[in-house]
Amino acid sequence: MTDRQLQSMIGTVLRTGVLAAAVIVSAAGALYLVQHHAEQPRYAKFTSESADLRTIGGIVRSAFHLNSEALIQFGLLVLIATPVARVALAAVGFYFERDNLYVAVSLIVLTILIFSLSHSS
């Protein structure tokens, strides 16, 4: 694998991830407006999202049931996962190029990303 091929693959992953997230969020936003167009906003009392929308598993399950709020959050998860996938792909690409220093750096960055995403409150 050459540097040019690796850069091309990484660029494709980034473009695909951002476009997929944009399509999902746009379609889910339109679905949300169709489902909730007649509701009156209640500004006097703040209500947070349901418990199902606070975990990745809950978001995915609710998205499969075409819950528009879950679909919007799923699109945002795709957007967040895009740079994580980019770092993982870079680590694999550097491994095939036998560039051990960059493999190590990429794996450290990937570990930090995954740790920070899984331990955020």
C-alpha distances in whole Angstrom, upper triangle without the diagonal:
4,7,8,6,7,10,11,10,13,15,15,16,19,20,21,22,25,26,26,28,30,31,32,34,36,37,38,40,42,43,44,46,47,48,50,51,55,55,56,54,56,56,58,56,53,51,48,45,46,45,42,40,40,37,34,36,39,37,35,38,40,37,37,41,41,42,41,41,39,36,36,35,33,31,31,30,27,27,27,24,22,21,21,18,16,16,16,12,12,13,10,7,9,10,7,6,10,12,15,17,15,14,18,19,17,19,22,22,21,24,26,25,26,29,31,30,32,35,36,39
4,5,5,6,9,10,11,12,14,15,17,19,20,21,23,25,26,27,29,30,32,33,35,36,37,39,40,42,43,45,47,48,49,50,52,55,55,57,55,56,56,59,57,53,52,48,46,47,46,44,42,41,39,36,37,40,38,36,40,41,39,39,43,42,43,42,42,40,37,37,36,34,32,32,30,28,27,27,25,22,21,21,19,17,17,17,14,12,14,12,9,10,12,9,7,11,12,15,17,14,15,19,19,17,20,23,22,22,25,27,26,27,30,31,31,33,36,36,40
4,5,5,6,9,10,10,12,14,15,16,18,20,21,23,24,25,27,28,30,31,33,34,36,37,39,40,42,43,45,46,47,49,50,53,53,54,52,54,53,56,54,51,49,46,44,45,45,43,40,39,37,34,36,39,37,35,39,40,38,38,42,41,42,41,40,38,36,35,34,32,30,30,29,26,25,25,23,20,19,19,18,15,15,16,13,10,13,12,9,9,12,11,8,12,11,15,15,13,14,17,17,15,18,21,20,20,23,25,24,25,28,29,29,31,34,34,38
4,5,5,6,9,10,10,12,14,15,16,18,20,21,22,24,26,27,28,30,31,33,34,36,37,39,40,41,43,45,46,47,48,52,52,53,51,53,53,56,54,50,49,46,44,45,45,43,40,40,38,35,37,39,37,35,39,40,37,38,41,40,41,40,39,38,35,34,34,32,29,29,28,25,24,25,23,20,19,20,18,15,16,17,14,12,15,15,11,12,15,13,12,15,15,18,19,16,17,20,20,18,21,23,22,22,25,27,25,27,30,30,30,32,35,35,39
4,5,5,6,9,10,11,12,14,15,16,18,20,21,22,24,26,27,28,30,31,33,34,36,37,38,40,42,43,44,46,47,51,51,52,50,52,52,55,53,50,48,45,42,44,43,41,38,38,36,33,34,37,35,33,36,38,35,35,39,38,39,38,38,36,33,33,32,30,28,28,27,24,23,24,22,19,18,19,16,14,15,15,12,11,14,13,9,11,14,12,11,15,15,18,19,16,17,20,20,18,20,23,22,21,25,26,25,26,29,30,29,31,34,34,38
4,5,5,6,9,10,11,12,14,15,16,18,20,21,23,24,26,27,28,30,31,33,34,36,37,38,40,42,43,44,46,49,49,50,48,50,50,52,51,47,45,42,40,41,40,38,36,35,33,30,32,34,32,31,34,36,33,33,37,36,37,36,36,34,31,31,30,28,26,26,24,21,21,21,19,16,15,16,13,11,12,12,8,7,10,9,6,8,11,10,9,13,13,15,16,13,13,17,16,14,16,19,18,17,21,22,21,22,25,26,25,28,30,31,34
4,5,5,6,9,10,11,12,14,15,17,18,20,21,22,24,26,27,28,30,31,33,34,36,37,39,40,42,43,44,47,47,49,47,48,48,51,49,45,44,41,39,40,40,38,35,35,33,30,32,34,32,31,34,35,32,34,37,36,36,35,35,33,30,30,29,27,25,24,24,21,19,20,18,15,14,15,13,10,12,13,10,9,12,12,9,11,14,13,12,16,15,18,18,14,15,18,17,15,18,20,18,18,21,22,21,22,26,26,25,28,30,30,34
4,5,5,6,9,10,10,12,14,15,16,18,20,21,22,24,26,27,28,30,31,33,34,36,37,39,40,41,42,46,46,48,46,48,48,51,49,46,44,41,39,40,40,37,35,35,33,30,32,34,31,30,33,34,31,32,36,34,35,34,34,32,29,29,28,26,24,24,23,20,19,20,19,15,15,17,14,11,14,15,11,11,15,14,11,14,16,15,15,18,18,21,21,18,18,21,20,17,20,23,21,20,24,25,23,24,27,28,27,29,32,32,35
4,5,5,6,9,10,10,12,14,15,16,18,20,21,22,24,26,27,28,30,31,32,34,36,37,38,40,41,45,45,46,45,46,46,49,47,44,42,39,36,38,37,35,32,32,30,27,29,31,29,27,30,32,29,29,33,31,33,32,32,30,27,27,26,24,22,22,21,18,17,18,16,13,13,14,11,9,12,12,8,9,12,11,9,12,15,13,14,17,17,19,20,17,16,20,19,16,18,21,19,18,21,23,20,21,25,25,24,26,29,30,33
4,5,5,6,9,10,11,12,14,15,17,18,20,21,22,24,26,27,28,30,31,32,34,36,37,38,40,43,43,44,42,44,44,46,45,41,40,36,34,35,35,33,30,30,28,25,27,29,27,26,29,30,27,29,32,31,32,30,30,28,26,25,24,22,20,20,19,16,15,15,13,10,10,11,9,6,9,10,7,7,11,11,9,12,14,14,15,17,17,18,19,15,15,18,16,13,16,18,16,15,19,19,17,19,22,22,21,24,26,26,30
4,5,5,6,8,10,11,12,14,15,16,18,20,21,22,24,26,27,28,30,31,33,35,36,37,38,42,41,43,41,43,42,46,44,41,39,36,34,36,36,33,30,31,29,26,28,30,27,26,30,31,27,29,32,30,31,29,29,28,25,24,24,22,19,19,19,16,14,16,14,11,11,13,11,8,12,13,11,11,15,15,13,15,18,18,18,21,20,22,22,18,18,21,19,16,19,21,18,18,21,22,19,21,24,24,23,25,28,28,31
4,5,5,6,8,10,10,12,14,15,16,18,20,21,22,24,25,27,28,30,31,33,34,35,36,40,40,42,40,42,42,45,44,40,39,36,33,35,35,32,29,30,28,25,27,29,26,24,28,29,25,26,30,28,29,28,28,26,23,23,23,20,18,19,18,15,14,16,14,11,12,14,11,10,13,14,11,12,16,15,14,17,19,18,19,22,22,24,24,20,20,23,22,18,21,23,20,19,23,23,21,22,25,25,23,26,29,28,31
4,6,5,6,9,10,10,12,14,15,16,18,20,21,22,24,26,27,28,30,31,32,34,35,39,38,40,38,40,40,43,41,38,36,33,30,32,31,29,26,27,25,21,23,26,23,21,25,26,23,24,27,26,27,25,25,23,21,20,20,18,15,16,15,12,11,13,11,7,9,10,8,7,10,11,9,11,14,13,13,16,18,18,19,21,21,22,23,19,18,21,20,16,18,20,18,16,19,20,17,18,22,22,20,22,25,25,28
4,6,5,6,8,10,11,12,14,15,16,18,20,21,22,24,26,27,28,30,31,32,33,37,37,38,36,38,38,41,39,36,34,31,29,31,30,28,25,26,24,21,24,25,22,22,25,26,23,24,27,26,26,25,24,23,20,19,19,17,14,14,14,11,9,11,10,6,7,10,8,7,10,12,11,12,15,16,15,17,20,20,21,23,22,23,23,19,19,21,20,16,18,20,17,16,19,19,16,18,21,20,19,21,24,24,26
4,6,5,6,8,10,11,12,14,15,16,18,20,21,22,24,25,27,29,30,31,32,36,36,37,36,38,38,41,39,36,35,32,30,31,32,29,26,27,26,23,25,27,23,22,26,26,23,24,27,25,26,24,24,23,20,19,19,17,14,15,15,12,11,13,12,9,11,13,12,11,14,16,14,15,19,19,18,20,23,23,23,26,25,27,27,23,23,25,23,20,22,24,21,19,23,23,20,21,25,24,22,24,27,26,29
4,6,5,6,8,10,10,12,14,15,16,18,20,21,22,24,26,27,28,30,31,34,34,36,35,37,37,40,39,36,34,31,28,30,30,27,25,26,24,21,23,24,21,20,23,23,20,21,24,22,23,22,22,21,18,17,18,15,12,14,14,10,10,13,11,8,11,13,11,11,15,15,14,16,19,18,18,21,23,23,24,27,26,28,28,24,23,26,24,21,22,24,22,20,23,23,20,21,24,24,21,24,27,26,28
4,6,5,6,9,10,11,12,14,15,16,18,20,21,22,24,26,26,28,29,33,32,34,33,34,35,38,36,32,31,28,25,26,26,24,21,22,21,17,20,21,18,17,20,21,18,19,22,21,21,20,20,18,15,15,14,12,10,10,10,7,6,9,8,5,9,11,9,10,13,14,13,15,18,18,18,21,23,23,24,27,26,27,27,23,22,24,23,19,20,22,19,17,20,20,17,17,21,20,18,20,23,22,24
4,5,5,6,9,10,10,12,14,15,16,18,20,21,22,24,25,26,27,31,31,32,30,32,32,36,34,31,29,27,24,26,27,25,21,22,22,19,21,22,19,18,22,22,19,21,23,21,21,19,19,18,15,14,14,13,9,10,11,8,6,9,10,7,10,12,12,12,15,16,16,17,20,21,21,23,25,26,27,29,28,29,29,25,25,26,24,21,23,24,20,19,22,22,18,19,22,21,18,21,24,22,25
4,5,5,6,9,10,10,12,14,15,16,18,20,21,23,24,25,26,30,30,32,31,33,33,36,35,32,31,28,26,27,28,26,23,24,23,20,23,23,20,19,22,22,18,20,22,20,21,18,19,18,15,14,15,14,10,12,13,10,9,13,13,10,13,16,14,15,18,19,18,20,23,23,23,26,28,28,29,31,30,32,32,28,27,29,28,24,26,27,24,22,25,25,22,22,26,24,22,24,27,26,27
4,5,5,6,9,10,11,12,14,15,16,18,20,21,22,24,25,29,29,31,30,32,32,36,34,31,29,26,24,25,25,23,20,22,21,18,19,20,17,15,19,18,15,16,19,17,18,16,17,15,12,12,13,11,8,10,11,7,8,12,11,10,13,15,14,15,18,19,18,20,23,23,23,26,27,28,29,32,31,32,32,28,27,29,28,24,25,27,24,22,24,25,21,21,24,23,20,22,26,24,26
4,6,5,6,8,10,10,12,14,15,16,18,20,21,22,23,27,26,28,27,29,29,32,31,27,26,23,20,22,23,20,17,19,18,15,18,18,15,14,18,17,14,16,18,16,16,14,14,13,10,9,10,8,5,6,8,6,5,9,10,9,12,14,14,15,18,19,19,21,23,24,24,27,28,29,30,33,32,32,32,28,28,29,27,24,25,26,23,21,23,23,19,19,22,21,18,20,23,21,23
4,6,5,6,8,10,10,12,14,15,16,18,20,21,21,25,25,27,25,28,28,32,30,27,26,24,21,23,25,22,19,21,21,19,21,21,17,17,20,19,16,18,20,17,17,14,15,15,11,10,12,11,7,9,11,9,8,12,13,12,15,17,17,17,21,22,21,23,26,27,27,29,31,32,33,35,34,35,34,31,30,32,30,27,28,29,25,24,26,26,22,23,26,24,21,23,26,24,25
4,6,5,6,8,10,11,12,14,15,17,18,20,21,24,25,27,26,29,29,33,32,29,27,25,22,24,25,23,20,22,22,19,21,21,17,16,19,18,14,16,18,15,16,13,15,14,11,10,13,11,8,11,13,11,11,15,15,14,17,19,18,19,23,23,23,25,28,28,28,31,33,33,34,37,36,37,37,33,32,34,32,29,30,31,28,26,29,28,25,25,28,26,23,25,28,26,27
4,6,5,6,8,10,10,12,14,15,16,18,19,23,23,25,24,27,28,31,29,26,24,22,19,20,21,19,16,19,18,16,17,17,13,13,15,14,11,13,14,12,12,10,11,11,7,7,9,8,5,9,10,9,10,13,14,14,17,19,18,20,23,23,23,25,28,28,28,31,33,33,35,37,36,37,37,33,32,34,32,29,29,30,27,25,27,27,23,23,26,24,21,23,26,24,25
4,6,5,6,9,10,10,12,14,15,16,17,21,20,22,21,23,24,27,26,23,22,19,17,19,20,18,15,17,18,16,18,17,13,14,16,15,12,14,16,12,12,9,10,10,7,5,8,8,5,7,10,10,10,13,14,14,17,19,19,21,23,24,24,27,29,29,30,33,34,35,36,38,37,38,37,34,33,34,32,29,30,31,27,25,27,27,23,23,25,24,20,22,25,23,23
4,5,5,6,9,10,11,12,14,15,16,20,20,22,21,24,25,28,27,25,23,22,19,21,23,21,18,21,21,20,22,21,17,17,19,17,14,17,17,14,14,11,12,13,10,8,11,12,9,11,14,13,13,16,18,17,20,22,22,23,26,27,27,29,32,32,32,35,37,37,38,41,40,41,40,36,36,37,35,32,33,34,30,29,31,30,26,27,29,27,24,26,28,26,26
4,5,5,6,9,10,11,12,14,15,19,19,22,22,24,26,29,28,26,24,22,20,21,23,20,18,21,21,20,21,20,16,16,18,15,12,14,15,11,12,9,11,12,9,8,12,12,10,13,15,14,15,18,19,19,22,24,23,25,28,28,28,31,33,33,33,36,38,38,40,42,41,42,42,38,37,39,37,34,34,35,32,30,32,32,28,28,31,29,25,27,30,28,28
4,5,5,6,9,10,10,12,13,17,17,20,19,22,23,26,25,22,20,19,16,17,19,17,14,18,18,17,18,16,13,13,15,12,10,12,12,9,8,5,7,8,6,5,9,9,8,11,13,13,14,17,18,19,22,23,23,25,28,28,28,31,33,33,34,37,38,39,40,42,42,42,42,38,37,38,37,33,34,35,32,29,31,31,27,26,29,27,23,25,27,25,25
4,5,5,6,9,10,10,11,15,15,17,16,19,20,24,23,21,19,18,16,18,20,18,16,19,20,19,21,19,15,16,18,15,13,16,15,12,11,7,8,10,8,7,10,12,10,12,15,15,15,18,20,20,23,25,25,26,29,30,30,32,35,35,36,38,40,41,42,44,43,44,43,40,39,40,38,35,35,36,33,31,32,32,28,28,30,28,24,26,28,26,25
4,5,5,6,9,10,10,14,15,17,17,21,22,26,25,23,22,21,19,20,23,21,19,22,23,22,23,21,18,19,20,17,14,17,16,12,12,9,11,13,11,10,14,15,13,15,18,18,18,21,23,23,26,28,28,29,32,33,33,35,37,38,38,41,42,43,44,47,46,46,46,42,42,43,41,38,38,39,36,34,36,35,31,31,33,31,28,30,32,29,29
4,5,5,6,9,10,13,14,17,17,20,22,25,25,23,21,20,17,18,21,19,17,20,22,21,21,19,16,17,17,14,12,14,13,9,9,6,9,11,9,10,13,14,13,16,18,18,19,22,23,24,27,28,28,30,32,33,33,36,38,38,39,41,43,43,45,47,46,47,47,43,42,43,42,38,39,39,36,34,36,35,31,31,33,31,28,29,31,29,28
4,5,5,6,8,11,11,14,14,17,19,22,21,19,17,16,14,15,18,17,15,18,20,20,20,18,15,17,17,14,12,15,13,10,8,5,7,10,9,9,12,14,13,15,17,18,19,21,23,24,27,28,28,30,33,33,34,36,38,39,40,42,43,44,46,48,47,47,47,43,42,43,41,38,38,39,36,34,35,34,31,30,32,30,27,28,29,27,26
4,5,5,5,9,10,12,13,16,18,21,21,20,18,18,17,18,22,20,18,22,24,23,24,22,19,20,21,17,16,18,17,13,12,9,10,14,13,12,15,17,16,18,21,21,21,24,26,26,29,31,31,33,35,36,36,39,41,41,42,45,46,47,48,50,49,50,49,46,45,46,44,41,41,42,38,37,38,37,33,33,35,33,30,31,33,30,29
4,6,6,9,11,14,15,18,21,24,24,22,21,21,19,20,23,21,20,23,25,25,25,23,20,21,21,17,16,18,16,12,12,10,12,15,14,14,17,18,18,20,22,23,24,26,28,28,31,33,33,35,37,38,38,41,43,43,44,46,48,48,50,52,51,52,51,48,47,48,46,43,43,44,41,39,40,39,36,35,37,35,32,33,35,32,31
4,6,8,9,13,14,17,19,22,21,20,18,18,16,17,20,18,18,21,23,23,23,20,18,19,19,15,14,16,14,11,10,8,10,13,13,13,16,18,18,20,22,23,24,26,28,29,32,33,33,35,37,38,38,41,43,43,44,47,48,49,50,52,52,52,51,48,47,48,46,43,43,43,41,38,39,39,35,34,36,34,31,32,33,31,30
4,6,6,9,10,13,16,19,18,17,16,16,15,16,20,19,17,21,23,24,24,21,19,21,20,17,16,19,16,14,11,10,11,14,14,14,17,19,19,20,23,24,24,26,28,30,32,33,34,36,38,39,40,42,44,44,45,48,49,50,52,54,53,53,52,49,48,48,46,43,43,44,41,39,40,39,35,35,36,34,31,32,33,30,29
4,6,8,10,14,16,19,20,19,18,19,18,19,23,22,21,24,26,27,28,25,22,24,24,20,20,22,19,17,15,13,14,17,17,16,19,21,21,22,25,26,26,28,30,31,34,35,36,38,40,41,41,44,46,46,47,50,51,52,53,55,54,55,54,50,50,50,48,45,46,46,43,41,42,41,38,37,39,36,33,34,36,33,31
4,7,10,13,16,18,19,19,18,20,19,20,24,24,23,26,28,29,30,26,24,26,26,22,22,24,21,19,17,15,16,20,20,19,22,24,24,25,28,29,30,31,34,35,37,38,39,41,43,44,45,47,49,50,51,53,54,55,57,59,58,58,57,54,53,54,51,49,49,49,46,44,45,44,40,40,41,39,36,37,38,35,33
4,6,9,12,15,15,15,15,16,16,17,21,21,20,23,26,27,28,24,23,25,25,21,21,23,21,19,16,15,15,18,19,18,20,23,23,24,27,28,29,30,32,34,36,37,38,40,42,43,44,46,48,49,50,52,53,55,56,58,57,57,56,52,52,52,50,47,47,47,44,42,43,42,38,38,39,37,34,34,35,32,30
4,6,9,12,13,14,14,16,17,19,22,23,22,24,27,29,30,26,25,27,27,23,24,27,24,22,19,17,17,20,22,20,22,25,25,25,28,30,30,31,34,35,37,38,40,41,43,44,46,47,49,50,51,53,55,56,58,59,58,58,57,53,53,53,51,48,48,48,45,43,44,42,39,39,40,37,34,35,36,33,30
4,6,9,10,11,11,14,15,17,21,22,20,22,25,27,28,25,23,26,26,23,23,26,24,22,19,17,16,19,21,19,20,24,24,23,26,28,28,29,32,33,35,36,38,39,41,42,44,45,47,48,49,51,53,54,55,57,55,55,54,51,50,50,48,45,46,45,42,41,41,39,36,36,37,34,32,33,33,30,27
4,6,6,8,9,12,14,16,20,21,20,22,25,27,28,25,24,27,27,24,25,28,26,24,20,19,17,20,22,21,21,25,26,25,27,30,29,30,33,35,36,37,39,40,42,43,45,46,48,49,51,52,54,55,57,58,56,56,54,52,51,51,48,46,46,45,42,41,41,39,37,36,37,34,32,32,32,29,26
4,6,7,9,12,15,18,21,23,21,22,26,28,29,26,25,28,29,25,26,30,28,26,23,21,19,22,24,22,22,26,26,25,27,30,29,29,33,34,35,36,39,40,41,43,44,46,47,49,50,52,53,55,56,57,55,55,53,50,50,50,47,45,45,44,41,40,41,38,36,36,36,33,31,32,31,28,25
4,7,10,13,16,18,21,24,22,23,27,29,31,28,27,30,31,27,29,32,30,28,25,24,21,24,26,24,25,28,29,28,30,33,32,32,35,37,38,39,41,43,43,45,47,48,49,51,53,54,55,57,59,60,58,57,55,53,52,52,49,47,47,46,43,42,42,40,37,37,37,34,32,33,32,29,26
4,6,10,13,15,18,20,19,20,24,26,28,25,24,28,28,25,26,29,27,26,23,22,19,22,24,23,22,26,27,26,27,31,30,30,33,35,36,36,39,41,41,42,45,46,47,49,51,52,53,55,56,57,55,55,53,50,50,49,47,45,45,43,41,40,39,37,35,35,34,31,30,30,29,26,23
4,7,10,12,15,18,16,16,20,23,25,22,21,25,25,22,23,27,25,24,20,19,16,19,22,20,19,23,24,22,24,27,27,26,29,31,32,33,35,37,38,39,41,42,43,45,47,48,49,51,53,54,52,51,49,47,46,45,43,41,41,40,37,36,36,33,31,31,30,28,26,26,25,22,19
4,7,9,12,14,13,14,17,20,21,18,18,21,21,18,20,23,22,21,17,17,14,16,19,18,17,20,22,20,22,25,25,25,27,30,31,31,33,35,36,37,39,41,42,43,45,46,48,50,51,52,50,49,48,46,45,44,42,40,39,38,36,34,34,32,30,29,29,26,24,24,24,21,18
4,7,9,11,10,10,14,16,18,15,15,18,19,16,18,21,20,19,16,15,12,13,16,15,14,17,19,17,18,22,22,21,24,26,28,27,30,32,33,33,36,37,38,40,42,43,44,46,47,48,47,46,45,42,41,40,38,36,36,35,32,31,30,29,26,25,25,23,21,21,20,17,15
4,7,8,6,8,11,13,15,12,11,15,15,12,14,17,16,16,12,12,9,10,13,12,11,14,16,15,16,19,20,19,21,24,26,25,27,30,31,31,33,35,36,37,39,41,42,44,45,46,45,44,43,40,39,39,37,35,34,33,31,29,29,28,25,24,24,22,19,19,20,17,15
4,5,6,7,10,13,13,10,10,14,13,11,13,16,15,15,11,13,10,10,14,14,12,14,17,17,17,20,21,21,22,25,27,27,28,31,32,32,34,36,37,38,40,42,42,44,46,47,46,45,44,42,40,40,38,36,35,34,32,30,30,29,26,24,25,23,20,20,20,18,16
4,5,5,8,11,11,8,10,13,12,11,14,16,15,16,13,15,12,11,15,15,13,15,18,17,17,20,22,20,22,25,27,25,27,30,31,30,33,35,35,36,39,40,40,43,45,45,44,43,42,40,38,38,37,34,33,32,31,28,27,27,24,22,22,21,18,17,18,16,14
4,6,7,9,8,5,6,9,8,7,10,12,12,13,11,13,10,8,12,13,11,12,16,16,15,18,20,19,20,23,25,24,25,28,29,28,31,33,33,34,37,38,39,40,43,43,43,41,41,39,37,37,36,33,31,32,30,27,27,26,24,22,22,21,18,17,18,17,15
4,6,8,9,6,5,9,9,8,10,13,13,13,10,11,8,6,10,10,8,9,13,12,12,15,16,16,17,20,22,21,23,26,26,26,29,31,31,32,35,36,37,39,41,42,41,40,39,36,35,35,33,31,30,30,27,25,25,24,21,20,20,19,16,15,17,15,14
4,7,9,7,7,11,12,11,13,16,16,17,14,15,11,10,13,13,10,11,14,13,12,15,17,15,17,20,21,20,22,25,25,25,28,30,30,31,34,35,36,38,40,40,39,38,37,35,33,33,31,29,28,27,25,23,22,22,19,17,17,16,13,12,13,12,10
4,5,5,6,9,10,11,12,14,16,17,15,16,13,10,13,14,10,11,14,13,11,14,16,14,15,18,20,18,20,23,23,23,25,28,27,28,31,33,33,35,37,37,37,35,35,32,31,30,29,27,25,25,23,21,20,20,17,15,16,15,12,10,12,11,11
4,5,5,6,9,10,10,12,14,15,14,15,13,10,12,13,9,8,12,11,8,11,13,12,12,15,17,15,17,20,21,20,22,25,25,25,28,30,30,32,34,35,34,33,33,30,28,28,27,24,23,23,22,19,19,19,16,14,15,15,11,10,13,13,13
4,5,5,6,9,10,11,13,14,14,16,14,11,12,14,12,10,14,14,11,14,16,15,15,18,20,18,19,22,23,22,24,27,27,27,30,32,31,33,36,36,36,35,35,33,30,30,30,27,25,26,24,21,21,22,19,16,18,18,14,13,15,16,16
4,5,5,6,8,10,11,12,11,13,12,8,11,13,10,10,14,14,12,15,17,17,17,20,22,21,22,25,26,25,27,30,30,30,33,35,35,36,39,40,39,38,38,36,33,33,33,30,28,29,27,24,24,24,21,19,20,20,16,15,17,17,16
4,6,5,6,9,10,10,9,10,9,5,8,9,7,6,10,11,9,12,14,14,14,17,20,19,20,23,24,23,25,28,28,29,31,33,34,35,37,38,38,37,37,34,32,32,31,28,27,28,26,23,23,23,20,18,20,19,15,15,17,16,16
4,5,5,6,9,10,10,12,11,7,8,11,9,7,10,12,10,11,14,15,14,17,20,18,18,22,23,22,24,27,27,27,29,32,32,33,36,37,37,36,36,33,31,32,31,28,27,28,26,23,23,24,21,18,21,20,17,16,19,19,19
4,5,5,7,9,9,12,12,8,10,13,12,10,14,15,13,15,18,18,18,20,23,22,22,25,27,26,27,30,31,30,33,35,35,36,39,40,40,39,40,37,35,35,35,31,30,31,29,26,26,27,24,22,23,23,20,19,21,21,21
4,5,5,7,6,9,9,6,8,11,10,9,13,14,13,15,18,18,19,21,24,23,23,27,28,27,29,32,33,33,35,37,37,39,41,42,42,41,41,39,37,37,36,33,32,33,31,28,28,28,25,23,25,24,21,20,22,21,21
4,5,5,5,7,8,5,5,8,9,7,10,12,12,13,15,17,17,19,22,21,21,24,26,26,27,30,31,31,33,35,35,36,39,40,40,40,40,37,35,36,35,31,31,32,30,27,28,28,24,23,25,24,20,20,23,22,22
4,5,7,10,12,9,8,12,12,10,13,15,14,15,18,19,19,21,24,23,23,26,28,27,27,31,32,31,33,36,36,37,39,41,41,41,41,38,36,37,36,33,32,33,31,28,29,30,27,24,27,27,23,22,25,25,25
4,6,9,11,9,9,13,13,12,15,17,17,18,21,22,22,24,27,26,26,29,31,30,31,34,35,35,37,39,40,40,43,44,44,44,45,42,39,40,40,36,35,37,35,31,32,33,29,27,29,29,25,25,27,26,26
4,6,9,8,7,10,12,11,13,15,16,16,19,21,21,22,26,26,25,28,31,30,31,34,35,35,36,39,40,40,43,44,44,44,44,41,39,40,39,36,35,37,34,31,32,33,29,27,30,29,25,25,28,26,26
4,6,5,6,9,10,10,12,14,15,16,18,20,21,23,26,26,26,29,31,30,31,34,35,36,37,40,40,41,44,45,45,44,44,41,40,40,39,36,35,36,34,31,32,32,28,27,28,27,24,24,26,24,23
4,5,5,6,9,10,11,13,14,15,17,19,20,21,24,25,25,27,30,30,31,33,35,35,37,39,40,41,43,45,44,44,44,40,39,40,38,35,35,36,33,30,32,31,28,27,28,27,23,24,26,24,23
4,5,5,6,9,10,11,12,14,16,17,18,20,23,23,24,26,28,29,30,32,34,34,36,38,39,40,42,44,43,43,42,39,38,38,37,34,33,34,31,29,29,29,25,24,26,24,21,21,23,21,20
4,5,5,6,9,10,10,12,14,15,16,18,21,21,22,24,26,26,27,30,31,32,33,36,36,38,40,41,40,40,40,37,35,36,34,31,31,31,29,26,27,26,23,22,23,22,18,19,21,19,19
4,5,5,6,9,10,10,12,14,15,17,20,20,20,23,25,25,26,29,30,30,32,34,35,36,38,40,39,39,39,36,34,35,34,30,30,31,28,26,27,27,23,22,24,23,19,20,23,21,21
4,5,5,6,9,10,11,13,14,16,18,19,20,22,24,25,26,28,30,30,32,34,35,36,38,40,39,39,38,35,34,34,33,30,30,30,27,25,26,26,22,22,24,22,18,20,22,20,20
4,5,5,6,9,10,10,12,14,17,17,18,20,22,23,24,26,28,28,30,32,33,35,36,38,37,36,36,33,31,32,30,27,27,27,24,22,23,23,19,18,20,18,15,16,18,16,16
4,5,5,6,9,10,10,12,15,15,16,18,20,20,22,24,25,26,28,30,31,32,34,35,35,34,34,31,30,30,29,26,25,26,24,21,22,22,18,17,20,19,15,16,19,17,18
4,5,5,6,9,10,11,14,15,15,17,19,20,21,23,25,25,26,29,30,31,33,35,34,34,34,30,29,30,28,25,25,26,23,21,23,22,19,18,21,19,16,18,20,19,20
4,5,5,6,9,10,12,13,14,16,18,19,20,22,24,25,26,28,29,31,32,34,33,33,32,29,28,28,26,23,24,24,21,19,21,20,16,16,18,16,13,15,18,16,17
4,5,5,6,9,11,11,12,14,16,16,18,20,21,22,24,26,27,28,30,32,30,30,30,27,25,26,24,21,21,22,19,16,18,17,14,13,16,14,11,12,15,14,15
4,5,5,6,10,10,10,12,15,15,16,18,20,20,22,24,25,26,28,30,29,29,29,25,24,25,24,20,20,22,19,16,18,18,15,14,17,16,13,15,18,17,19
4,5,5,8,10,10,11,14,15,16,18,20,21,22,24,25,27,28,29,28,28,28,24,24,25,23,19,20,21,18,16,18,18,14,14,17,16,13,16,18,17,19
4,6,7,7,9,11,12,13,15,17,18,20,21,22,24,26,27,28,27,27,26,22,22,22,20,17,18,18,15,13,15,14,10,11,14,12,9,12,15,13,16
4,6,5,6,9,10,10,12,14,15,16,18,20,21,23,24,26,24,24,24,21,19,20,19,15,16,17,14,11,14,14,10,10,13,13,10,12,15,15,17
4,5,5,6,9,10,10,12,14,15,16,18,20,21,22,24,23,23,23,19,19,20,18,15,16,17,14,12,15,15,12,12,16,15,13,16,19,18,21
4,5,5,6,9,10,10,12,14,15,16,18,20,21,22,21,21,20,17,16,17,15,12,13,14,11,10,13,13,9,11,14,13,12,15,18,17,20
4,5,5,6,9,10,11,13,14,15,17,19,20,21,20,19,19,16,15,15,14,10,11,12,9,7,10,10,7,8,11,11,10,12,15,15,19
4,5,5,6,8,10,11,12,14,15,17,18,20,19,19,19,16,14,16,15,11,12,14,12,9,12,13,11,11,14,15,13,15,18,19,22
4,5,5,6,9,10,10,12,14,15,16,18,17,18,17,14,13,15,13,10,12,14,11,9,13,14,11,13,16,16,15,18,20,21,24
4,5,5,6,9,10,10,12,14,15,16,15,15,14,11,10,11,10,6,8,10,7,6,10,11,9,11,14,14,14,16,19,19,23
4,5,5,6,9,10,11,13,14,15,14,14,15,12,10,11,11,7,7,10,9,7,10,12,10,11,14,15,15,16,19,20,24
4,5,5,6,9,10,11,12,14,14,14,15,12,10,13,13,9,10,13,12,10,14,16,14,14,18,19,18,20,23,24,27
4,5,5,6,8,10,10,12,11,12,12,9,8,11,10,7,9,12,11,10,13,15,14,15,18,19,19,21,23,24,28
4,5,5,6,9,10,10,9,9,10,7,5,8,8,5,6,10,10,9,11,14,13,14,17,18,19,20,22,24,28
4,5,5,6,9,10,10,11,12,10,7,11,12,9,9,13,13,12,14,17,16,16,19,21,21,22,25,26,30
4,5,5,6,9,9,11,12,10,8,12,13,10,12,15,15,14,17,19,18,19,22,23,23,25,27,29,32
4,5,5,6,5,7,9,6,5,9,10,9,10,13,14,14,16,18,18,19,22,23,24,25,28,29,33
4,5,5,6,7,9,8,6,9,11,10,11,14,15,14,16,19,19,20,22,24,24,25,28,30,33
4,5,8,10,12,11,9,13,15,13,14,18,18,17,20,22,22,23,25,27,27,28,31,33,36
4,5,9,11,10,9,13,14,13,15,18,18,18,21,23,23,24,26,28,28,30,32,34,37
4,6,9,9,8,11,13,13,14,17,18,18,20,22,23,24,26,28,29,30,32,34,37
4,6,6,6,9,10,11,12,15,16,16,18,20,21,22,24,26,27,28,30,32,36
4,5,5,6,9,10,10,12,14,15,16,18,20,21,22,24,25,27,28,30,34
4,5,5,6,9,10,11,12,14,15,17,18,20,21,23,24,26,27,29,32
4,5,5,6,8,10,10,12,14,15,16,18,20,21,22,24,25,27,30
4,6,5,6,9,10,10,12,14,15,16,18,20,21,22,24,26,29
4,5,5,6,9,10,10,12,14,15,16,18,20,21,22,24,28
4,5,5,6,9,10,11,12,14,15,16,18,20,21,22,26
4,5,5,6,9,10,10,12,14,15,16,18,20,21,25
4,5,5,6,9,10,10,12,14,15,16,18,20,24
4,5,5,6,9,10,10,12,14,15,16,18,22
4,5,5,6,9,10,10,12,14,15,16,20
4,5,5,6,8,10,11,12,14,16,19
4,5,5,6,8,10,11,12,14,18
4,6,5,6,8,10,10,12,16
4,5,5,6,9,10,11,14
4,6,5,6,8,10,14
4,6,5,6,8,12
4,6,5,6,10
4,6,6,9
4,6,9
4,6
4
